[in-house]
Amino acid sequence: MLEVTIPQTSFYDEANNLFIDINEQTLTLEHSLVSIEKWEAKWHVPFLSREPKTYEQTVDYIRCMTLTKNVDPLVYRAVTGDVIEKVNAYIDEPMTATTFSKDNSPPSREIVTAELVYYWMTALNIPYECRKWHFNRLMTLVRVCNLKNSPGKKMSKRATASRNRELNRARRNKYKTKG
């Protein structure tokens, strides 16, 4: 979870011709599948796309991430660039010690949406409680499950022959035979 403080500020509302004061507010945020699901339901575009998000979309995602109860909706009008930088840094955190070796396969071009992640969770028997985890941690779990469930790499003919020679040599030595 991330806590950010939106400072006290005032701004002029041109539509109503008046000044609006916003009190300082601390927000507790969580980048999770639940947050992504809420955001995609509103904007009807994949959150995990390479397309840059507008300022309005970014602030709305912060609203979707908010766990704090009874937040004045005007607080989101006071979100600054510093707050957005903190949120983006938090979103980019791996939130796990698990690492993967470099894979030379090209990245998938599949469009990832919340429903696709729910499918992966269902297919891999990942409990739905995990949808409230930090999203990067959930995706690491999905990747680990995929790796553990996939068959091992097939050995080359040369590697198979070498392994068999070593096994046969070990058996001959163990049973003291010539072959």
KADAHU-V93085 format. One record per residue. N is the residue number from 0. RES is the residue in one small letter. PSI is psi in whole degrees, 0 to 359 (999 if undefined). D_FIRST is the distance of its C-alpha to the first C-alpha in Angstrom with 1 decimal. Layout:
N,RES,PSI,D_FIRST
N,RES,PSI,D_FIRST
This chain:
0,m,154,0.0
1,l,137,3.8
2,e,129,6.8
3,v,147,10.0
4,t,124,13.4
5,i,119,16.1
6,p,159,19.3
7,q,137,22.4
8,t,169,24.7
9,s,148,27.7
10,f,160,29.0
11,y,126,32.2
12,d,104,32.4
13,e,326,35.4
14,a,321,35.8
15,n,359,36.3
16,n,51,37.7
17,l,160,35.6
18,f,141,32.9
19,i,128,29.5
20,d,135,27.5
21,i,126,23.8
22,n,155,22.3
23,e,139,19.3
24,q,133,16.1
25,t,127,12.6
26,l,137,10.1
27,t,123,6.7
28,l,150,5.6
29,e,123,5.0
30,h,101,7.7
31,s,173,9.7
32,l,325,13.5
33,v,316,13.5
34,s,316,12.4
35,i,318,15.0
36,e,315,17.5
37,k,315,17.4
38,w,314,17.9
39,e,327,20.6
40,a,326,22.3
41,k,314,22.8
42,w,343,23.7
43,h,32,25.6
44,v,153,24.7
45,p,131,22.6
46,f,323,19.2
47,l,33,19.6
48,s,169,22.9
49,r,350,24.2
50,e,133,25.2
51,p,148,23.6
52,k,147,21.9
53,t,167,23.5
54,y,317,21.9
55,e,317,22.1
56,q,321,20.4
57,t,314,17.5
58,v,322,17.1
59,d,326,17.4
60,y,323,14.6
61,i,320,12.4
62,r,317,14.0
63,c,331,13.4
64,m,343,9.6
65,t,126,9.8
66,l,342,9.2
67,t,136,11.2
68,k,154,14.8
69,n,53,17.9
70,v,132,16.9
71,d,122,20.1
72,p,336,20.4
73,l,341,22.1
74,v,324,19.0
75,y,342,18.2
76,r,343,21.6
77,a,11,20.6
78,v,126,17.8
79,t,171,19.2
80,g,325,19.4
81,d,318,17.4
82,v,317,14.3
83,i,320,15.0
84,e,316,15.3
85,k,317,12.0
86,v,315,10.4
87,n,321,12.9
88,a,319,12.3
89,y,318,8.6
90,i,325,10.2
91,d,349,12.8
92,e,138,11.1
93,p,330,12.7
94,m,28,10.2
95,t,159,13.4
96,a,353,16.7
97,t,133,18.8
98,t,160,21.1
99,f,146,23.9
100,s,158,27.3
101,k,135,28.4
102,d,129,29.8
103,n,359,32.7
104,s,146,32.4
105,p,151,31.7
106,p,148,28.4
107,s,144,28.6
108,r,6,29.6
109,e,137,28.4
110,i,120,26.4
111,v,122,23.1
112,t,172,22.0
113,a,320,19.8
114,e,323,23.0
115,l,319,23.8
116,v,320,20.5
117,y,321,21.3
118,y,313,24.8
119,w,317,23.6
120,m,318,21.6
121,t,312,24.8
122,a,328,27.1
123,l,6,25.3
124,n,38,24.8
125,i,125,21.0
126,p,147,20.0
127,y,344,18.4
128,e,334,15.7
129,c,347,14.1
130,r,345,13.7
131,k,356,10.4
132,w,165,9.1
133,h,135,7.7
134,f,320,11.1
135,n,325,12.4
136,r,317,12.2
137,l,316,14.0
138,m,328,16.5
139,t,317,17.2
140,l,317,18.1
141,v,316,20.3
142,r,318,21.9
143,v,315,22.6
144,c,318,24.1
145,n,316,26.2
146,l,317,27.5
147,k,332,28.3
148,n,348,30.1
149,s,149,32.1
150,p,152,35.5
151,g,164,36.2
152,k,140,37.8
153,k,135,41.5
154,m,150,43.6
155,s,164,46.3
156,k,320,49.9
157,r,315,50.4
158,a,322,47.5
159,t,314,48.7
160,a,318,52.3
161,s,315,51.2
162,r,317,49.1
163,n,320,52.1
164,r,315,54.5
165,e,317,52.4
166,l,316,52.3
167,n,318,56.0
168,r,316,56.8
169,a,319,54.8
170,r,319,56.6
171,r,318,60.0
172,n,320,59.3
173,k,315,58.1
174,y,4,61.1
175,k,52,63.5
176,t,170,64.8
177,k,359,65.8
178,g,999,64.1
